[in-house]
Amino acid sequence: MGSDGNQIHAMFFPYMAPGHMMPMVDMARMFAAFGAKVTIIITTMNALRIKNVIDRDVKLGRDITLEIISLPSTEVGLPEGCENVISAPTPEMSIKLFHAIELLQPKIKKLFSDLHPDCIVSDSLCPWTLDIANELGIARIAFNGSGFFNLCLSENITHYEPHKSIESETETFVVPGLPDEVTLTRSQLPDIVKAKNKFSELFDNFYELEPGYADHCRNVLGIKAWHIGPVSLVNRDTVDKVDRGEKTSISKHDCINWLDCKKPRSVLYICFGSLTRFNKKQTTEIAYALEASGHPFIWVVGKVSKTSNDEFEDEEQEQWLPKGFEDKIKENGHGLLVRGWAPQVLILEHEAIGGFVTHCGWNSILEGVVAGVPFITWPIFAEQFYNEKLVTQVLNLGVSIGNEVWKAWATEDSLVIKSGDDILMAINAVMGDTEEAIDMNKRAKKLGELAKKAVEEGHSSYNDLKRLIEDIKMHRISKSNGVIENSGNA
Ligand code: UDP
């Protein structure tokens, strides 16, 4: 049933990958904190990932419920319990997972139809939810997992096709029609240049981060958009920050104690998100650069990539670090390895963190921005190269490692090899005491303050969430008066 009176009922259907699910759950919690009735549709195993934090919200009096459904994993040949891209061991398994998600359509349709919310917020990776919403006459808002910059860049690349009039993969071209001069090479473009998306879009973002692109998106591209982030800021308590995402592989206590002993802005944090796999050669080069840099570091060592004839198992992880590396850094207290999942938001906000080596996933960028730390950018795939350009060419908040080739999954023969010296040079450019590094730090700090302010009452993201909820109410009123006939978009 639709909600009564002044309260809107918003239904969220998060995509099953950490970088999508976590911000969407945070968004849902923001809606509930704003007084909306919220239902999150989630599969059994993924529900376990968010149950604690939702239980705490319910205790605080928020109107938020989980609607748990089962994923047809075994029907598509997935191992039982594999319900998230992070637990899919190979690209083939990820594809099976995407297929299982598609198979949820009838269940989702029934839920939308039974509960008939005022609006559905679903990932732009699930365009079929728009068809269902339209059929049922419910407003649908697409969650855009990235920023305005990425949307403007992809739109203009699709529209002007600047990459088609150049000779080689490595020649740089300027993307026409943007507020800034942004250059790319063809080898940095995603395999599929994204199709035009005319949906109403909901961004985990704040206006002050990319005002020119927010305006461009709305005024030039004509896309209806709301920015309500950084949504990770909804996690105010330490326990929420630690519980966000997967189960952490290091205790909060060990992590914070280690950081407490380091000087302010002296520590490098290295993490490549939830999905990136590096090969053994690459991790060895990273280890070399970290040691040579002399800066203390926390390195979230993700999974190493397997090739088809590689029998490499997780238990053998030590083998892909230089011999003795781990013992040495433990002994001299210089580094902390996190094998698995780190409490990233908690780490980044510690005053000891002075730089972030990132794969440029949108969540990581925003979390780094909130923390006010400069970046060392190392994009790999998805829209990460676009995000890198925002950081290095527009915001001047970081230095690029210099990766040149977009590649979805690093393997033994992968081109994603940056030498230890390349890595070291970028680290030194950000962590050093040159005028440029100092200015970058100042800019990062200032933007961090603006980010935190944006979600406070009366500021940009708070106001946009208020506007969005009013828009949904207006849509409901128009619908009950029979005014709306078409798309079902808010
Ligand atoms: N993350 C984390 N601990 C880890 C790895 C990742 O908390 O050890 C979180 C990180 O804070 C971010 C998300 O996972 O919120 C990754 O999203 P992002 O968009 O940066 O990259 P993706 O994983 O989608 O490539």
Boltz pocket constraint, residues with backbone or C-beta under 6 A from the ligand:
constraints:
  - pocket:
      binder: B
      contacts: [[A, 18], [A, 19], [A, 20], [A, 22], [A, 145], [A, 244], [A, 245], [A, 271], [A, 272], [A, 273], [A, 274], [A, 275], [A, 276], [A, 300], [A, 340], [A, 341], [A, 342], [A, 343], [A, 344], [A, 345], [A, 360], [A, 361], [A, 362], [A, 363], [A, 364], [A, 365], [A, 367]]
      max_distance: 6.0
